[in-house]
Amino acid sequence: MEKTTNLHTNLSQKVTENQLFIYFHLAITFVNVAVLAAPIPGVQGWKLMGLVVLYNVSLPLLARYAGLDHWWSMWTFLLPLSVFQVLPDWFLSRVLDVLVFPADGSWRIGTVSAYMAGMWVVPMFLVLYGAHHSPRKWQYSAAALLGLLIFGASEATSYTILGSWYAQKVWIIQHVAIYVLLPEALLGLAGFYAWQQVQHSSWGKKIVAALMVSLVYTGALAVSFLLIERF
């Protein structure tokens, strides 16, 4: 498996793919901290919307400019997946009433903050990138483990740092709803497997694959909720 990629000749300096990954996410993190720390009351949701749009514009542009075709392939699969991920969030918040998206001034899709339709790209790109660059025999294990760790960290910090969502009426440890952990590991695994199957396919096939992953995740959440919270 190729571990590094030569970047586009327009780049002033040759860097490895891993270095570019780190530089890009450090820059994104710096912008996020600066924007979220800005003392502008009543616009938290719009800040998050802007940051989500920034990530989903800058990532594919960088992928194209640097000639990183598999970054582009990941993004074209993850964007529709992120849109479909509104469905499980809506199910949890509207039907089960165990997930809350507080009013933050942004648009909403049902009970879900609209920026969530693009926010899932961020953690899922980290999962796919990490699994893709793991030893081949450990890739699926890495995808599941990264899904567990990255999404678990997101659950733990989502409300305290972003003010974006929080769990209620379920078993919670340090802001993390326990019933979501195994489904989130499955999401990492299923997302990586699906991307591997359609990475060179058309947008249409990627959209179908993304929908299947989201439905698998929704079903896993429902079963996990039943067994952990209602058994």
VOGU-3710 file (C-alpha; in Angstrom, 3 decimals, decimal comma):
1> mekttnlhtn> 0,000/0,000/0,000  1,378/3,382/-0,933  2,004/5,336/2,240  2,915/8,697/0,715  1,815/10,636/-2,313  3,766/13,189/-4,305  1,808/16,411/-4,313  0,925/18,582/-7,282  3,913/20,337/-8,837  2,407/23,727/-7,983
11> lsqkvtenql> 3,109/23,085/-4,318  6,239/24,904/-3,284  7,652/21,909/-1,405  7,285/18,200/-1,611  5,681/16,820/1,551  4,326/13,430/2,427  0,630/12,730/2,498  0,718/12,239/6,259  2,392/15,623/6,724  -0,239/17,307/4,580
21> fiyfhlaitf> -2,974/15,574/6,589  -1,486/16,918/9,818  -0,893/20,463/8,474  -4,419/20,663/7,091  -6,090/19,566/10,311  -3,864/21,766/12,459  -4,912/24,735/10,320  -8,573/23,739/10,552  -8,261/23,325/14,320  -6,704/26,784/14,670
31> vnvavlaapi> -9,537/28,354/12,675  -12,144/26,440/14,691  -10,712/27,593/18,007  -10,493/31,201/16,828  -14,044/31,261/15,487  -15,661/29,440/18,410  -13,808/31,598/20,943  -14,991/34,831/19,320  -17,324/36,524/21,858  -20,337/36,914/19,574
41> pgvqgwklmg> -23,517/35,930/21,482  -26,442/34,150/19,864  -24,665/32,884/16,744  -23,088/29,614/17,904  -25,080/27,609/15,379  -24,016/29,837/12,504  -20,391/29,587/13,606  -20,649/25,813/13,445  -22,416/25,983/10,097  -19,625/28,128/8,681
51> lvvlynvslp> -16,903/25,827/10,021  -18,623/22,751/8,593  -18,906/24,433/5,190  -15,248/25,485/5,388  -14,122/21,903/6,001  -16,311/20,513/3,209  -15,006/23,070/0,738  -11,325/23,102/1,675  -10,896/19,314/1,893  -11,975/18,476/-1,682
61> llaryagldh> -10,164/21,533/-3,063  -6,952/20,417/-1,380  -7,497/16,855/-2,591  -7,826/18,061/-6,180  -4,939/20,524/-5,986  -2,583/18,017/-4,371  -3,597/15,160/-6,649  -4,812/12,989/-3,762  -7,468/10,990/-5,569  -8,365/8,799/-2,580
71> wwsmwtfllp> -9,014/11,909/-0,450  -11,437/13,049/-3,128  -12,960/9,561/-3,237  -13,411/9,560/0,541  -15,074/12,969/0,512  -17,477/12,102/-2,321  -18,624/9,109/-0,269  -18,645/10,833/3,111  -20,641/13,905/2,082  -23,799/11,934/1,191
81> lsvfqvlpdw> -23,197/9,721/4,234  -23,142/12,814/6,441  -26,421/14,008/4,910  -28,043/10,628/5,577  -26,740/10,689/9,145  -29,434/13,259/9,876  -31,827/10,272/9,900  -30,406/8,458/12,957  -29,952/11,780/14,758  -33,578/12,635/13,990
91> flsrvldvlv> -34,701/9,202/15,180  -32,833/9,567/18,471  -34,023/13,109/19,112  -37,604/12,890/17,851  -38,688/9,278/18,431  -36,602/8,099/21,399  -36,116/11,586/22,878  -32,616/10,680/24,094  -30,642/13,207/22,040  -31,071/16,971/22,237
101> fpadgswrig> -29,956/19,632/19,767  -30,440/22,871/21,693  -31,647/25,984/19,901  -28,493/27,742/18,701  -29,848/30,042/16,014  -29,022/27,807/13,041  -31,382/26,163/10,582  -32,906/22,853/11,582  -33,917/19,668/9,805  -36,750/18,452/11,973
111> tvsaymagmw> -35,225/18,294/15,443  -31,611/18,213/14,153  -29,311/21,197/13,650  -28,762/21,507/9,902  -24,972/21,680/10,137  -24,993/18,022/11,207  -25,668/17,172/7,547  -22,036/18,047/6,884  -20,362/17,642/10,261  -20,135/13,836/10,077
121> vvpmflvlyg> -17,595/14,209/7,267  -14,956/15,347/9,759  -14,775/12,337/12,116  -15,481/9,850/9,337  -12,617/11,217/7,236  -10,303/10,688/10,222  -11,592/7,114/10,558  -11,215/6,265/6,886  -7,807/7,910/6,617  -6,485/6,079/9,682
131> ahhsprkwqy> -7,852/2,714/8,573  -6,606/3,196/4,997  -3,071/3,790/6,262  -3,070/0,884/8,695  -1,477/-2,484/7,850  -3,811/-4,321/5,512  -4,653/-7,160/7,916  -5,593/-4,665/10,631  -7,573/-2,179/8,546  -11,052/-3,283/9,622
141> saaallglli> -10,028/-3,535/13,261  -8,502/-0,058/12,989  -11,708/1,329/11,452  -13,822/-0,044/14,311  -11,380/1,108/16,998  -11,024/4,576/15,482  -14,806/4,839/15,212  -15,119/3,991/18,891  -12,397/6,420/20,001  -13,163/9,358/17,714
151> fgaseatsyt> -16,930/9,268/18,108  -16,604/8,610/21,828  -14,423/11,697/22,136  -16,942/13,664/20,100  -19,748/12,598/22,418  -17,696/13,613/25,454  -16,927/17,108/24,160  -19,841/17,956/21,855  -21,830/20,014/24,316  -19,101/21,289/26,638
161> ilgswyaqkv> -16,966/22,620/23,768  -19,325/23,045/20,809  -22,653/23,462/22,581  -24,171/21,400/19,799  -25,850/18,269/21,200  -26,144/16,167/24,328  -27,696/12,908/25,486  -30,485/12,596/28,041  -32,587/9,910/29,784  -29,957/7,196/29,189
171> wiiqhvaiyv> -26,917/5,724/30,946  -24,245/8,407/30,621  -20,629/8,461/31,803  -18,659/11,701/31,370  -21,226/13,029/28,863  -20,982/9,819/26,799  -24,144/7,750/26,251  -23,030/4,147/26,702  -25,543/2,623/24,263  -24,004/4,492/21,296
181> llpeallgla> -20,463/3,135/21,687  -20,787/-0,204/19,890  -22,943/1,261/17,079  -20,292/3,952/16,566  -17,573/1,309/16,307  -19,798/-0,459/13,761  -20,235/2,832/11,897  -16,478/3,142/11,520  -16,202/-0,435/10,300  -19,199/-0,286/7,958
191> gfyawqqvqh> -18,183/3,100/6,600  -14,674/1,922/5,753  -15,918/-1,319/4,200  -18,508/0,488/2,077  -15,980/3,078/0,900  -13,584/0,325/-0,146  -16,315/-1,204/-2,305  -17,308/2,038/-4,069  -14,183/4,194/-3,925  -13,752/4,088/-7,699
201> sswgkkivaa> -17,475/4,112/-8,486  -19,894/6,813/-9,598  -21,569/9,326/-7,301  -24,785/7,314/-7,625  -23,258/4,130/-6,240  -21,560/6,072/-3,454  -24,888/7,640/-2,487  -26,568/4,222/-2,313  -23,681/2,807/-0,276  -23,800/5,797/2,064
211> lmvslvytga> -27,534/5,300/2,618  -26,977/1,631/3,452  -24,307/2,505/6,029  -26,565/5,088/7,650  -29,459/2,616/7,852  -27,185/-0,038/9,375  -26,065/2,502/11,955  -29,662/3,502/12,731  -30,628/-0,132/13,241  -27,604/-0,744/15,448
221> lavsfllier> -28,547/2,244/17,605  -32,098/0,948/18,006  -30,951/-2,554/18,981  -28,265/-1,243/21,336  -30,773/1,098/22,984  -33,191/-1,791/23,459  -30,597/-4,117/24,994  -28,831/-1,571/27,205  -31,603/0,833/28,179  -34,755/-1,283/28,045
231> f> -33,647/-4,913/28,617
//
